[in-house]
Amino acid sequence: MFREMTLGQYYQADSLLHRLDPRVKLLGTVLFVITLFFPRSWSGMILATVFLAAVIVISKVPVSMMIKGIKPLMIIILFSVIMNLLYTKGQVVFSLGPLHISREGIIISIYLVIRLVYLIMGSSIMTFTTTPNQLTDGLETGLRVLNKVHIPVHEFAMMMSIALRFIPILTEELDKIMKAQISRGVDFDSGNLMERARKLIPVLVPLFIAAIRRAGDLALAMDARCYHGGEGRTKLHPLKYRGIDYAAYLLLAAYVIAMAVAAFVI
């Protein structure tokens, strides 16, 4: 399941979205996630669906990769749905002993699934179309104003970029460890949930060791290149807005206004 994690991966392609300024994509992702919680009717959800579908088509990232990134989080999504179904009060449509499922619970659960799936897909698009270096530059430049209140923006952006980049690296390391365990006779697919979780415990120790080793290698590499933070550093390719970026901002503003109208007016 964890081997299918795609968040943090970069997908090489020549698309309009890949050429956008990373600050545009970061702000767009944040606004998209916020507006997902606007809709109180299906009109807003349809608008969000059309917007997300258009972005996926423009990005040229295969839909299969988007779906693949949702699978590892299905347990969290199913757990959230079950909790909403069982604990949302309203008009009861199904009962089984002490368990009651209401009409309101079903509606809330449907909205919840759509929002969570769209949230994952929207966040994945940003990492699929933005390299770690671009992501770091975008965060650092976009949050530069926080330097005036002594917030280490460069270090924060670097940590965020490294954390996202380490997700696929550690997933690959986990895949290698699990394959090594399977070759020694371990069956991760049999047994109940508790038994499967117990079988994962021997995997965690070598995974933590590998993570610490990679972190040490990264620290040594940064030290060997005389990295001492962001103060005084220059950039080979400084970020500059182009016409396509301003056009993307206008489209993004139109989308946010449309979502607000669909949620609070219609």
SULQUIBEL-V406601 format. One record per residue. D_CENTER is the distance of its C-alpha to the mean C-alpha in whole Angstrom. Layout:
d_center:D_CENTER
d_center:D_CENTER
This chain:
d_center:16
d_center:14
d_center:16
d_center:14
d_center:10
d_center:9
d_center:6
d_center:8
d_center:10
d_center:12
d_center:14
d_center:18
d_center:19
d_center:22
d_center:20
d_center:20
d_center:17
d_center:17
d_center:20
d_center:19
d_center:19
d_center:15
d_center:16
d_center:16
d_center:13
d_center:12
d_center:14
d_center:13
d_center:9
d_center:11
d_center:14
d_center:12
d_center:10
d_center:14
d_center:16
d_center:14
d_center:16
d_center:19
d_center:21
d_center:24
d_center:25
d_center:24
d_center:25
d_center:22
d_center:19
d_center:21
d_center:21
d_center:17
d_center:17
d_center:19
d_center:17
d_center:14
d_center:17
d_center:18
d_center:15
d_center:14
d_center:18
d_center:18
d_center:16
d_center:18
d_center:15
d_center:16
d_center:15
d_center:16
d_center:13
d_center:10
d_center:12
d_center:13
d_center:9
d_center:10
d_center:13
d_center:12
d_center:11
d_center:14
d_center:16
d_center:14
d_center:14
d_center:18
d_center:19
d_center:18
d_center:20
d_center:23
d_center:23
d_center:23
d_center:25
d_center:28
d_center:28
d_center:28
d_center:31
d_center:33
d_center:35
d_center:35
d_center:35
d_center:35
d_center:36
d_center:37
d_center:39
d_center:37
d_center:34
d_center:33
d_center:31
d_center:31
d_center:30
d_center:28
d_center:26
d_center:26
d_center:25
d_center:22
d_center:21
d_center:20
d_center:19
d_center:16
d_center:15
d_center:15
d_center:13
d_center:10
d_center:10
d_center:10
d_center:7
d_center:5
d_center:7
d_center:7
d_center:4
d_center:5
d_center:8
d_center:8
d_center:8
d_center:10
d_center:12
d_center:13
d_center:14
d_center:14
d_center:17
d_center:16
d_center:13
d_center:16
d_center:18
d_center:17
d_center:16
d_center:19
d_center:21
d_center:19
d_center:20
d_center:23
d_center:25
d_center:24
d_center:26
d_center:29
d_center:28
d_center:28
d_center:24
d_center:23
d_center:21
d_center:21
d_center:21
d_center:18
d_center:16
d_center:17
d_center:16
d_center:12
d_center:13
d_center:14
d_center:12
d_center:9
d_center:12
d_center:13
d_center:11
d_center:12
d_center:16
d_center:16
d_center:15
d_center:18
d_center:20
d_center:19
d_center:20
d_center:23
d_center:24
d_center:24
d_center:26
d_center:29
d_center:29
d_center:29
d_center:32
d_center:34
d_center:34
d_center:31
d_center:30
d_center:26
d_center:27
d_center:30
d_center:31
d_center:29
d_center:26
d_center:28
d_center:29
d_center:26
d_center:24
d_center:28
d_center:27
d_center:24
d_center:26
d_center:28
d_center:24
d_center:23
d_center:26
d_center:26
d_center:22
d_center:22
d_center:25
d_center:23
d_center:21
d_center:23
d_center:25
d_center:22
d_center:22
d_center:26
d_center:26
d_center:23
d_center:25
d_center:29
d_center:27
d_center:26
d_center:30
d_center:32
d_center:30
d_center:31
d_center:28
d_center:29
d_center:26
d_center:26
d_center:29
d_center:32
d_center:29
d_center:29
d_center:27
d_center:28
d_center:26
d_center:26
d_center:23
d_center:26
d_center:25
d_center:26
d_center:27
d_center:24
d_center:22
d_center:25
d_center:25
d_center:21
d_center:21
d_center:24
d_center:22
d_center:19
d_center:22
d_center:24
d_center:20
d_center:20
d_center:24
d_center:24
d_center:21
d_center:23
d_center:27
d_center:25
d_center:24
d_center:27
d_center:30
d_center:30
